Amino acid sequence: MFVKATEGTSYTNPRMTKQAQRARAAGLVVGFYHFLRPGSMKEQARYFVEQAASIEGDPLWADWEDPGVSGSDKDRFLSEVKRLRGKTHRVGLYCNVDYWTRRDTTSNAGDALWIAQYNGRPGKPSIRAAWKFHQYTSSPIDTNLGDFKDRAALAKWAGAKLDDGPAERPVVDLSNLIAAARKDPGAKQGHQTLAADVRPVEAALKSEGLLAGKYAGDGSFGTVTVSAYAAWQRRCGYSGAAADGIPGRASLDALAARHGFTVQA
């Protein structure tokens, strides 16, 4: 299942995380796409990889449909996403047959071509280039065929791990989290105190759009994470000293309920 993540540098799909979670729970390979708009391709690539609710092995796609985005623009976007995430993700191109045959001049689709042609003939788009996915109809919904023997072959190509069933919920100890939030900012950025408790919170803050991807997962409740958590507290309705970035039980429970971890005192 491929989920729209972002568009331009100002839109993030508010349902993205839940859509991806449902797909993973159903045992599907999940990927994310960015709808290209005119502007800086480098900034759009950075926005996409930081906002997408992706994990290692999720294919990442450029959605090339806007007539104001040139072929060289899409090449720059693909190149930048490859630079940022190419070691852990396949990076490919989605476009229709007209864009591929008439507007493209480089035959550059990154790691894979996802071609759209609503011809009602699954697996038979009117192109000569190798493709990995064919979107062959939009009725009643967009429907695709992958050039893979089965789901396991798709997962192997992507480098994805299929969900074998409901995952055990991470447990975050509130006292450990508070200790990290008080100690890490006073040390060099990146200092880790009780990182196992910090990482689920970082991932949740990233999904909320409050913490940049380069900090999510580092296990450090440093200055940047404190600021992100303070923003979460304000979103929960707190202010002043109650929104100082040091986790409290109520705000942490609210974050846990949205992002699938358990809080213990």
LUMKE-808180 format. One record per residue (C-alpha): z, y, x; residue in one letter; residue number from 0. Coordinates in nm, 4 decimals. Last residue first. Example, Ala and Ser with C-alpha at 12.3 -4.5 7.8 and 13.67 -1.06 7.14 Angstrom:
BEGIN
+----------+----------+----------+-----+-----+
|        Z |        Y |        X | res |   n |
+----------+----------+----------+-----+-----+
|   0.7140 |  -0.1060 |   1.3670 |   s |   1 |
|   0.7800 |  -0.4500 |   1.2300 |   a |   0 |
+----------+----------+----------+-----+-----+
***
This chain:
BEGIN
+----------+----------+----------+-----+-----+
|        Z |        Y |        X | res |   n |
+----------+----------+----------+-----+-----+
|   3.6442 |   0.5280 |   0.5362 |   a | 264 |
|   3.3421 |   0.3144 |   0.4488 |   q | 263 |
|   3.0026 |   0.4375 |   0.3428 |   v | 262 |
|   2.7147 |   0.2028 |   0.2559 |   t | 261 |
|   2.3484 |   0.2682 |   0.3280 |   f | 260 |
|   2.0481 |   0.2768 |   0.0944 |   g | 259 |
|   1.8947 |   0.6213 |   0.1149 |   h | 258 |
|   1.9705 |   0.8078 |  -0.2069 |   r | 257 |
|   2.3164 |   0.6599 |  -0.2667 |   a | 256 |
|   2.4032 |   0.7059 |   0.0993 |   a | 255 |
|   2.3213 |   1.0787 |   0.0878 |   l | 254 |
|   2.5472 |   1.1285 |  -0.2149 |   a | 253 |
|   2.8232 |   0.9224 |  -0.0541 |   d | 252 |
|   2.7926 |   1.1387 |   0.2583 |   l | 251 |
|   2.8270 |   1.4589 |   0.0557 |   s | 250 |
|   3.1359 |   1.3275 |  -0.1233 |   a | 249 |
|   3.3028 |   1.1744 |   0.1820 |   r | 248 |
|   3.2669 |   1.4711 |   0.4144 |   g | 247 |
|   3.0320 |   1.5052 |   0.7084 |   p | 246 |
|   3.0777 |   1.7907 |   0.9584 |   i | 245 |
|   2.7745 |   2.0182 |   0.9173 |   g | 244 |
|   2.9804 |   2.3277 |   0.8337 |   d | 243 |
|   2.8975 |   2.3319 |   0.4630 |   a | 242 |
|   3.2525 |   2.3143 |   0.3229 |   a | 241 |
|   3.3492 |   2.6007 |   0.5548 |   a | 240 |
|   3.1143 |   2.8323 |   0.3658 |   g | 239 |
|   2.9015 |   2.6653 |   0.1007 |   s | 238 |
|   2.8688 |   2.3396 |  -0.0891 |   y | 237 |
|   2.6150 |   2.2768 |  -0.3663 |   g | 236 |
|   2.4704 |   1.9412 |  -0.2594 |   c | 235 |
|   2.1744 |   2.1228 |  -0.1038 |   r | 234 |
|   2.4275 |   2.3228 |   0.0951 |   r | 233 |
|   2.5748 |   1.9967 |   0.2238 |   q | 232 |
|   2.2267 |   1.8751 |   0.3168 |   w | 231 |
|   2.1618 |   2.1970 |   0.5106 |   a | 230 |
|   2.4910 |   2.1425 |   0.6923 |   a | 229 |
|   2.3689 |   1.7918 |   0.7757 |   y | 228 |
|   2.0561 |   1.9368 |   0.9349 |   a | 227 |
|   2.2600 |   2.1883 |   1.1353 |   s | 226 |
|   2.4908 |   1.9109 |   1.2572 |   v | 225 |
|   2.1842 |   1.7034 |   1.3456 |   t | 224 |
|   2.0412 |   1.9857 |   1.5588 |   v | 223 |
|   2.3731 |   2.0481 |   1.7335 |   t | 222 |
|   2.4244 |   1.6850 |   1.8264 |   g | 221 |
|   2.4992 |   1.3785 |   1.6143 |   f | 220 |
|   2.3150 |   1.1645 |   1.8700 |   s | 219 |
|   2.1877 |   0.8216 |   1.7677 |   g | 218 |
|   1.8289 |   0.8979 |   1.8753 |   d | 217 |
|   1.6930 |   0.7724 |   1.5439 |   g | 216 |
|   1.5844 |   1.1038 |   1.3975 |   a | 215 |
|   1.5624 |   1.3711 |   1.6671 |   y | 214 |
|   1.1864 |   1.3566 |   1.7289 |   k | 213 |
|   1.1307 |   1.3124 |   1.3553 |   g | 212 |
|   1.2625 |   1.6557 |   1.2665 |   a | 211 |
|   1.5719 |   1.6649 |   1.0465 |   l | 210 |
|   1.5974 |   1.8269 |   0.7017 |   l | 209 |
|   1.2927 |   1.6788 |   0.5276 |   g | 208 |
|   1.5069 |   1.4561 |   0.3065 |   e | 207 |
|   1.3564 |   1.1519 |   0.4774 |   s | 206 |
|   1.4636 |   1.2950 |   0.8124 |   k | 205 |
|   1.8181 |   1.3443 |   0.6837 |   l | 204 |
|   1.8239 |   0.9812 |   0.5700 |   a | 203 |
|   1.7018 |   0.8554 |   0.9075 |   a | 202 |
|   1.9630 |   1.0656 |   1.0858 |   e | 201 |
|   2.2348 |   0.9273 |   0.8571 |   v | 200 |
|   2.1281 |   0.5690 |   0.9268 |   p | 199 |
|   2.1307 |   0.6493 |   1.3036 |   r | 198 |
|   2.4773 |   0.8042 |   1.3275 |   v | 197 |
|   2.6933 |   0.5008 |   1.2563 |   d | 196 |
|   2.5174 |   0.2894 |   1.5187 |   a | 195 |
|   2.5310 |   0.5825 |   1.7632 |   a | 194 |
|   2.9108 |   0.5796 |   1.7958 |   l | 193 |
|   2.9050 |   0.8820 |   2.0286 |   t | 192 |
|   2.5705 |   0.9525 |   2.1869 |   q | 191 |
|   2.4806 |   1.2518 |   2.4029 |   h | 190 |
|   2.1256 |   1.3616 |   2.3220 |   g | 189 |
|   2.1921 |   1.7308 |   2.3698 |   q | 188 |
|   2.4421 |   1.7652 |   2.6554 |   k | 187 |
|   2.7989 |   1.7573 |   2.5308 |   a | 186 |
|   2.9828 |   1.9840 |   2.2891 |   g | 185 |
|   2.7419 |   1.9021 |   2.0080 |   p | 184 |
|   2.8181 |   1.5283 |   2.0493 |   d | 183 |
|   3.1966 |   1.5458 |   2.0068 |   k | 182 |
|   3.2644 |   1.6856 |   1.6597 |   r | 181 |
|   2.9719 |   1.5208 |   1.4826 |   a | 180 |
|   3.0399 |   1.1925 |   1.6640 |   a | 179 |
|   3.4064 |   1.1884 |   1.5576 |   a | 178 |
|   3.3053 |   1.2735 |   1.2009 |   i | 177 |
|   3.0600 |   0.9826 |   1.1995 |   l | 176 |
|   3.3219 |   0.7420 |   1.3319 |   n | 175 |
|   3.5679 |   0.8515 |   1.0614 |   s | 174 |
|   3.2992 |   0.8090 |   0.7953 |   l | 173 |
|   3.2088 |   0.4543 |   0.9015 |   d | 172 |
|   2.8443 |   0.3951 |   0.8145 |   v | 171 |
|   2.7405 |   0.0478 |   0.6974 |   v | 170 |
|   2.3732 |  -0.0484 |   0.6958 |   p | 169 |
|   2.2623 |  -0.2326 |   0.3817 |   r | 168 |
|   2.1490 |  -0.5892 |   0.4410 |   e | 167 |
|   1.7812 |  -0.6146 |   0.3670 |   a | 166 |
|   1.6520 |  -0.7521 |   0.0394 |   p | 165 |
|   1.3852 |  -1.0094 |   0.1133 |   g | 164 |
|   1.1562 |  -1.1180 |   0.3945 |   d | 163 |
|   1.0074 |  -0.7705 |   0.4266 |   d | 162 |
|   0.6904 |  -0.7925 |   0.6300 |   l | 161 |
|   0.7006 |  -0.6778 |   0.9902 |   k | 160 |
|   0.4099 |  -0.4547 |   1.0818 |   a | 159 |
|   0.1949 |  -0.4681 |   1.3944 |   g | 158 |
|  -0.0965 |  -0.3396 |   1.1892 |   a | 157 |
|  -0.3284 |  -0.6250 |   1.2802 |   w | 156 |
|  -0.0477 |  -0.8809 |   1.2396 |   k | 155 |
|   0.0492 |  -0.7349 |   0.9024 |   a | 154 |
|  -0.3103 |  -0.7568 |   0.7815 |   l | 153 |
|  -0.3353 |  -1.1175 |   0.8979 |   a | 152 |
|  -0.0099 |  -1.1984 |   0.7157 |   a | 151 |
|  -0.1429 |  -1.0380 |   0.3993 |   r | 150 |
|  -0.4463 |  -1.2650 |   0.3932 |   d | 149 |
|  -0.7893 |  -1.3242 |   0.5434 |   k | 148 |
|  -0.8401 |  -0.9585 |   0.6250 |   f | 147 |
|  -1.1169 |  -0.7077 |   0.5578 |   d | 146 |
|  -0.9055 |  -0.5151 |   0.3114 |   g | 145 |
|  -1.0222 |  -0.4508 |  -0.0435 |   l | 144 |
|  -0.9203 |  -0.1356 |  -0.2233 |   n | 143 |
|  -0.8496 |  -0.0120 |  -0.5755 |   t | 142 |
|  -0.8004 |   0.3489 |  -0.6875 |   d | 141 |
|  -0.6755 |   0.3263 |  -1.0452 |   i | 140 |
|  -0.8273 |   0.2351 |  -1.3852 |   p | 139 |
|  -1.0928 |   0.2757 |  -1.2576 |   s | 138 |
|  -1.1181 |   0.4378 |  -0.9146 |   s | 137 |
|  -1.3392 |   0.1681 |  -0.7648 |   t | 136 |
|  -1.4560 |   0.0295 |  -0.4302 |   y | 135 |
|  -1.2039 |   0.1571 |  -0.1782 |   q | 134 |
|  -1.3148 |  -0.0539 |   0.1180 |   h | 133 |
|  -1.0692 |  -0.1218 |   0.3986 |   f | 132 |
|  -1.1160 |  -0.2349 |   0.7596 |   k | 131 |
|  -1.4660 |  -0.1041 |   0.8316 |   w | 130 |
|  -1.7340 |  -0.1803 |   1.0898 |   a | 129 |
|  -2.0205 |   0.0659 |   1.0755 |   a | 128 |
|  -2.3457 |  -0.0199 |   0.8984 |   r | 127 |
|  -2.2677 |   0.1581 |   0.5739 |   i | 126 |
|  -2.3400 |   0.0999 |   0.2062 |   s | 125 |
|  -2.0024 |  -0.0498 |   0.1140 |   p | 124 |
|  -1.9969 |  -0.4203 |   0.0332 |   k | 123 |
|  -1.6391 |  -0.5479 |   0.0461 |   g | 122 |
|  -1.5749 |  -0.5073 |  -0.3253 |   p | 121 |
|  -1.8944 |  -0.4232 |  -0.5138 |   r | 120 |
|  -1.8033 |  -0.1805 |  -0.7927 |   g | 119 |
|  -1.9972 |   0.0930 |  -0.6135 |   n | 118 |
|  -1.7149 |   0.3436 |  -0.5861 |   y | 117 |
|  -1.7630 |   0.4100 |  -0.2177 |   q | 116 |
|  -1.4581 |   0.4991 |  -0.0119 |   a | 115 |
|  -1.4327 |   0.3833 |   0.3483 |   i | 114 |
|  -1.1149 |   0.3114 |   0.5412 |   w | 113 |
|  -1.2326 |   0.3073 |   0.9025 |   l | 112 |
|  -1.0028 |   0.1789 |   1.1756 |   a | 111 |
|  -0.8461 |   0.2537 |   1.5128 |   d | 110 |
|  -0.9686 |   0.6112 |   1.5389 |   g | 109 |
|  -1.2554 |   0.6683 |   1.2989 |   a | 108 |
|  -1.4918 |   0.8343 |   1.5448 |   n | 107 |
|  -1.8585 |   0.7824 |   1.4596 |   s | 106 |
|  -1.9212 |   1.1114 |   1.6469 |   t | 105 |
|  -2.1436 |   1.3153 |   1.4147 |   t | 104 |
|  -1.9654 |   1.2839 |   1.0798 |   d | 103 |
|  -2.1081 |   1.4968 |   0.7991 |   r | 102 |
|  -2.3928 |   1.2858 |   0.6622 |   r | 101 |
|  -2.3095 |   0.9147 |   0.7027 |   t | 100 |
|  -1.9307 |   0.9221 |   0.7082 |   w |  99 |
|  -1.8879 |   1.2214 |   0.4783 |   y |  98 |
|  -2.1365 |   1.0778 |   0.2268 |   d |  97 |
|  -1.9787 |   0.7310 |   0.2446 |   v |  96 |
|  -1.6339 |   0.8586 |   0.1512 |   n |  95 |
|  -1.3494 |   0.9222 |   0.3922 |   c |  94 |
|  -1.0307 |   0.7625 |   0.5249 |   y |  93 |
|  -0.9771 |   0.7575 |   0.9017 |   l |  92 |
|  -0.7412 |   0.5545 |   1.1182 |   g |  91 |
|  -0.4322 |   0.5511 |   1.3391 |   v |  90 |
|  -0.2631 |   0.2159 |   1.4062 |   r |  89 |
|   0.1011 |   0.2793 |   1.4854 |   h |  88 |
|   0.3559 |   0.2207 |   1.7635 |   t |  87 |
|   0.1796 |   0.3380 |   2.0793 |   k |  86 |
|  -0.0523 |   0.5710 |   1.8885 |   g |  85 |
|   0.2279 |   0.7873 |   1.7504 |   r |  84 |
|   0.2089 |   1.1313 |   1.9128 |   l |  83 |
|  -0.1078 |   1.0965 |   2.1184 |   r |  82 |
|  -0.2805 |   0.8985 |   1.8450 |   k |  81 |
|  -0.1771 |   1.1646 |   1.5931 |   v |  80 |
|  -0.3285 |   1.4263 |   1.8242 |   e |  79 |
|  -0.6558 |   1.2404 |   1.8711 |   s |  78 |
|  -0.6952 |   1.1730 |   1.5002 |   l |  77 |
|  -0.6402 |   1.5416 |   1.4218 |   f |  76 |
|  -0.8864 |   1.6548 |   1.6877 |   r |  75 |
|  -1.1503 |   1.4145 |   1.5568 |   d |  74 |
|  -1.0891 |   1.5394 |   1.2015 |   k |  73 |
|  -1.1531 |   1.8939 |   1.3181 |   d |  72 |
|  -1.4669 |   1.7921 |   1.5084 |   s |  71 |
|  -1.6041 |   1.6472 |   1.1877 |   g |  70 |
|  -1.5350 |   1.9699 |   1.0074 |   s |  69 |
|  -1.2637 |   2.0518 |   0.7554 |   v |  68 |
|  -1.3715 |   2.3147 |   0.5011 |   g |  67 |
|  -1.5447 |   2.0510 |   0.2914 |   p |  66 |
|  -1.2013 |   1.8931 |   0.2198 |   d |  65 |
|  -1.2292 |   1.5142 |   0.1934 |   e |  64 |
|  -1.1011 |   1.3656 |   0.5201 |   w |  63 |
|  -0.7785 |   1.1703 |   0.4596 |   d |  62 |
|  -0.6423 |   1.1025 |   0.8095 |   a |  61 |
|  -0.4500 |   0.7774 |   0.8140 |   w |  60 |
|  -0.1340 |   0.6270 |   0.9650 |   l |  59 |
|  -0.0859 |   0.2493 |   0.9692 |   p |  58 |
|   0.2807 |   0.1418 |   0.9468 |   d |  57 |
|   0.3748 |  -0.0779 |   1.2442 |   g |  56 |
|   0.6853 |   0.1121 |   1.3507 |   e |  55 |
|   0.8472 |   0.2901 |   1.0583 |   i |  54 |
|   0.7034 |   0.5639 |   0.8440 |   s |  53 |
|   0.8628 |   0.8056 |   0.6002 |   a |  52 |
|   0.6011 |   1.0658 |   0.6940 |   a |  51 |
|   0.7460 |   1.4123 |   0.7581 |   q |  50 |
|   0.7482 |   1.4244 |   1.1380 |   e |  49 |
|   0.4194 |   1.2377 |   1.1798 |   v |  48 |
|   0.2407 |   1.4574 |   0.9268 |   f |  47 |
|   0.3778 |   1.7931 |   1.0421 |   y |  46 |
|   0.2795 |   1.7165 |   1.4018 |   r |  45 |
|  -0.0711 |   1.6179 |   1.2986 |   a |  44 |
|  -0.1034 |   1.9269 |   1.0797 |   q |  43 |
|   0.0066 |   2.1526 |   1.3652 |   e |  42 |
|  -0.2470 |   1.9968 |   1.6011 |   k |  41 |
|  -0.5227 |   2.0166 |   1.3404 |   m |  40 |
|  -0.4679 |   2.3897 |   1.3018 |   s |  39 |
|  -0.6302 |   2.5155 |   0.9855 |   g |  38 |
|  -0.8581 |   2.3823 |   0.7114 |   p |  37 |
|  -0.6911 |   2.1042 |   0.5101 |   r |  36 |
|  -0.6586 |   1.7343 |   0.5879 |   l |  35 |
|  -0.4824 |   1.5102 |   0.3381 |   f |  34 |
|  -0.2365 |   1.3000 |   0.5399 |   h |  33 |
|  -0.2030 |   0.9273 |   0.4829 |   y |  32 |
|   0.0751 |   0.6708 |   0.5017 |   f |  31 |
|   0.0865 |   0.2933 |   0.5440 |   g |  30 |
|   0.2904 |   0.0089 |   0.3986 |   v |  29 |
|   0.2322 |  -0.3664 |   0.4322 |   v |  28 |
|   0.3649 |  -0.5228 |   0.1131 |   l |  27 |
|   0.6614 |  -0.7566 |   0.0657 |   g |  26 |
|   0.7645 |  -0.6230 |  -0.2759 |   a |  25 |
|   1.0694 |  -0.4562 |  -0.1202 |   a |  24 |
|   0.8338 |  -0.2824 |   0.1232 |   r |  23 |
|   0.6319 |  -0.1422 |  -0.1666 |   a |  22 |
|   0.9390 |  -0.0222 |  -0.3519 |   r |  21 |
|   1.0706 |   0.1496 |  -0.0393 |   q |  20 |
|   0.7360 |   0.3170 |   0.0259 |   a |  19 |
|   0.7222 |   0.4629 |  -0.3243 |   q |  18 |
|   1.0841 |   0.5766 |  -0.2955 |   k |  17 |
|   1.0156 |   0.7547 |   0.0323 |   t |  16 |
|   0.6917 |   0.9175 |  -0.0836 |   m |  15 |
|   0.8136 |   1.0534 |  -0.4173 |   r |  14 |
|   0.8543 |   1.4130 |  -0.2960 |   p |  13 |
|   0.5061 |   1.4078 |  -0.1357 |   n |  12 |
|   0.5252 |   1.6641 |   0.1435 |   t |  11 |
|   0.3249 |   1.9855 |   0.1227 |   y |  10 |
|   0.3337 |   2.2826 |   0.3624 |   s |   9 |
|   0.1366 |   2.2020 |   0.6768 |   t |   8 |
|  -0.1874 |   2.0748 |   0.5252 |   g |   7 |
|  -0.1168 |   1.7810 |   0.2968 |   e |   6 |
|   0.1544 |   1.5199 |   0.3446 |   t |   5 |
|   0.2688 |   1.1645 |   0.2790 |   a |   4 |
|   0.0219 |   0.9990 |   0.0443 |   k |   3 |
|   0.1130 |   0.6318 |   0.0316 |   v |   2 |
|  -0.1008 |   0.3373 |   0.1421 |   f |   1 |
|   0.0000 |   0.0000 |   0.0000 |   m |   0 |
+----------+----------+----------+-----+-----+
***
